[in-house]
Amino acid sequence: MTLFVVLRLFHIIGGALWIGAVVVGVFFLEPAADELGEGGQRFLSQLVRRRLTDVMVIAATSAIIAGAALYWIDSGGLHAAWIGTSSGITFTIGGVAGLAAYVLAAVLLKPAFDRRAAGALETAKTAKRVRRWSLIQVALLLVALAAMAIGRYV
């Protein structure tokens, strides 16, 4: 098995786990926890105890690292001629969207989720802000997914 194939496996599997976990969390787990009130906080703390957020970080990090290595290989070491092609532009858009989603999660969303799971009270304003950023993360991940799906074919 070549290095390229191994990197693609890490990139695709890590990305699928990351996107899947984020979509399920944003559209199903967090709204259900909100409706459960105090029981929802206990539910979220169990997800943290069972290391869901750690698995998401590992999946996202492996997708980002493998994706960067694949980008380096495909671009021949970041040659502008390749980056300017349709495929290069598409992969660049996807990579930037994925990186932005990763930074957003690391800086804002994971800390907010961990605080909430630990029982910290959240104001309505904070909850609304976190929800907005969560939806932005989903949008960024969908842009990355779409770009990776079509990048070789444009």
C-alpha positions in Angstrom: 0.0 0.0 0.0 1.5 3.3 -1.0 1.8 6.4 1.2 -0.8 8.1 -1.0 -3.4 5.4 -0.3 -2.7 5.5 3.4 -3.0 9.3 3.6 -6.3 9.1 1.6 -7.7 6.5 4.0 -6.8 8.7 7.0 -8.2 11.8 5.3 -11.5 10.2 4.2 -12.2 8.2 7.4 -11.1 11.0 9.7 -13.2 13.5 7.7 -16.3 11.3 7.6 -16.1 10.7 11.4 -15.6 14.4 12.0 -18.4 15.7 9.8 -20.8 12.9 10.9 -20.1 13.6 14.6 -20.5 17.4 14.1 -23.8 17.1 12.2 -25.3 14.6 14.7 -24.2 16.8 17.6 -25.4 20.1 16.2 -28.7 18.9 14.8 -29.7 16.1 17.2 -27.7 15.8 20.4 -27.5 19.4 21.5 -31.2 20.2 20.7 -32.3 17.1 22.6 -30.1 18.0 25.5 -31.6 21.5 25.6 -35.1 20.1 25.8 -34.1 17.8 28.6 -32.9 20.7 30.8 -30.8 19.4 33.7 -31.0 15.9 32.4 -29.5 17.1 29.2 -26.5 18.5 31.0 -25.9 15.1 32.6 -26.3 13.5 29.1 -23.7 15.9 27.6 -21.3 15.2 30.6 -21.6 11.5 29.8 -20.6 12.1 26.2 -17.5 13.9 27.4 -16.8 11.2 29.9 -17.1 8.6 27.1 -14.5 10.8 25.2 -16.7 11.8 22.3 -15.0 15.1 22.0 -11.5 13.4 22.2 -12.5 11.1 19.3 -13.8 14.1 17.3 -10.4 15.9 17.9 -8.5 12.8 16.8 -10.6 12.4 13.7 -10.4 16.0 12.7 -6.7 16.2 13.3 -6.0 13.1 11.3 -8.2 14.5 8.4 -6.3 17.8 8.5 -2.8 16.4 8.7 -3.5 13.8 6.0 -5.2 16.4 3.8 -2.2 18.7 4.1 0.1 15.9 3.1 -2.1 15.0 0.2 -2.2 18.7 -0.9 1.6 18.8 -0.7 1.9 15.7 -2.8 -0.7 16.7 -5.4 0.7 20.2 -5.7 4.3 19.0 -6.2 5.4 20.9 -3.1 3.0 23.9 -3.4 3.8 24.8 -7.1 1.7 27.7 -8.1 1.0 26.2 -11.5 -0.9 23.3 -10.0 -2.6 25.5 -7.3 -4.0 27.7 -10.1 -5.7 24.8 -11.9 -9.3 24.0 -11.4 -8.4 21.0 -9.2 -5.9 23.1 -7.2 -8.4 25.9 -6.6 -11.1 23.5 -5.6 -8.8 21.6 -3.2 -7.5 25.0 -1.8 -11.1 26.1 -1.1 -11.9 22.8 0.6 -8.7 22.9 2.6 -9.2 26.5 3.8 -12.8 25.6 4.7 -11.7 22.5 6.7 -8.9 24.5 8.5 -11.3 27.2 9.4 -13.8 24.7 10.8 -11.0 23.1 12.8 -9.8 26.4 14.3 -13.4 27.4 15.0 -14.0 24.2 16.9 -10.7 24.3 18.8 -11.0 28.0 19.8 -14.7 28.4 20.4 -16.8 25.3 20.2 -15.0 22.6 22.1 -14.3 24.8 25.1 -18.0 25.9 25.2 -19.2 22.3 24.9 -16.8 21.2 27.7 -18.0 24.0 30.0 -21.6 23.2 29.3 -21.0 19.4 29.9 -19.3 20.3 33.2 -22.5 22.1 34.4 -21.6 25.7 33.7 -24.7 27.9 33.3 -25.0 29.3 29.9 -26.8 32.6 29.2 -29.3 32.8 26.3 -26.9 35.1 24.5 -24.0 32.7 24.8 -26.2 29.8 23.7 -27.3 31.7 20.7 -23.7 32.6 19.8 -22.5 29.0 20.2 -25.4 27.8 18.0 -24.5 30.3 15.3 -20.9 29.3 15.3 -21.9 25.6 15.3 -24.0 26.2 12.2 -21.1 28.0 10.6 -18.8 25.0 11.3 -21.3 22.7 9.7 -21.4 24.9 6.6 -17.6 25.1 6.4 -17.4 21.3 6.7 -19.9 20.8 3.9 -17.9 23.1 1.7 -14.8 21.1 2.5 -16.6 17.8 1.8 -18.0 19.1 -1.5 -14.6 20.4 -2.6 -12.9 17.1 -1.7 -15.6 15.1 -3.5 -15.2 16.9 -6.8 -11.7 18.3 -6.7 -10.2 15.6 -8.9 -12.9 15.9 -11.5 -13.2 19.7 -12.2 
